[in-house]
């Protein structure tokens, strides 16, 4: 097979296309539309996940702050040893 490069290129130029290129622009447009739809869905999912993280963080910090505000002293108002309760029972 000692055909010259020019002969091979001439045969390639005259050969019919294996596939019609008429549908390429439509296929590209469909691919772009699918990529945009997937990106929109992905951003929606990311936004929902971020909202879940923020809401659970706010809830957790609120519950931690509420439990941290309780005075653990034996003389706190809720304690049985608070001075106000000791005065009532002293007698």
C-alpha positions in Angstrom: 0.0 0.0 0.0 2.2 2.8 -1.3 -0.6 5.3 -2.2 0.5 8.9 -1.9 -1.0 11.2 0.6 -2.6 13.3 -2.1 -4.5 10.2 -3.5 -5.7 9.2 0.0 -6.9 12.8 0.7 -8.7 12.9 -2.7 -10.5 9.6 -1.9 -11.4 10.9 1.5 -12.8 14.1 0.1 -15.0 12.2 -2.4 -16.2 9.6 0.1 -19.8 10.1 1.4 -20.3 11.2 5.0 -21.1 8.4 7.4 -23.6 10.5 9.2 -25.6 13.5 8.2 -24.6 16.7 10.0 -28.1 18.2 9.7 -29.1 17.4 13.2 -25.9 18.7 14.9 -27.2 22.2 15.7 -30.4 20.8 17.2 -28.5 18.2 19.2 -26.2 21.0 20.5 -29.2 23.1 21.5 -30.8 20.2 23.3 -27.5 19.5 25.2 -27.3 23.1 26.3 -30.9 23.1 27.4 -30.3 19.9 29.4 -27.2 21.4 31.0 -29.1 24.5 32.0 -31.9 22.5 33.5 -29.5 20.4 35.5 -27.7 23.5 36.7 -31.0 25.0 37.8 -31.9 21.9 39.7 -28.5 21.6 41.3 -28.7 25.2 42.5 -32.1 24.6 43.9 -30.9 21.6 45.8 -27.9 23.5 47.1 -30.2 26.3 48.3 -32.4 23.8 50.1 -29.5 22.2 51.8 -28.1 25.5 52.9 -31.5 26.5 54.2 -31.6 23.3 56.2 -28.2 23.9 57.7 -29.0 27.5 58.6 -32.3 26.6 60.3 -30.8 23.7 62.2 -27.9 25.9 63.3 -30.3 28.6 64.5 -32.4 26.0 66.4 -29.3 24.5 68.0 -27.8 27.8 69.0 -31.1 28.9 70.5 -31.5 25.7 72.5 -27.9 25.9 73.7 -28.3 29.6 74.7 -31.6 28.8 76.6 -29.9 26.0 78.5 -26.8 28.1 79.2 -28.9 30.9 80.7 -30.1 28.7 83.6 -28.2 29.6 86.7 -26.8 26.5 88.3 -26.1 28.0 91.6 -27.5 26.4 94.7 -28.9 29.8 95.6 -30.7 30.4 92.3 -34.4 31.3 92.4 -35.5 27.8 91.3 -33.4 26.0 93.9 -34.8 24.6 97.1 -31.9 26.2 98.9 -32.6 29.7 97.6 -32.6 32.3 100.4 -36.2 33.2 99.7 -37.4 29.6 100.3 -35.2 29.2 103.4 -36.8 32.3 105.0 -40.3 30.9 104.5 -39.5 27.7 106.3 -37.5 29.1 109.1 -39.4 29.8 112.0 
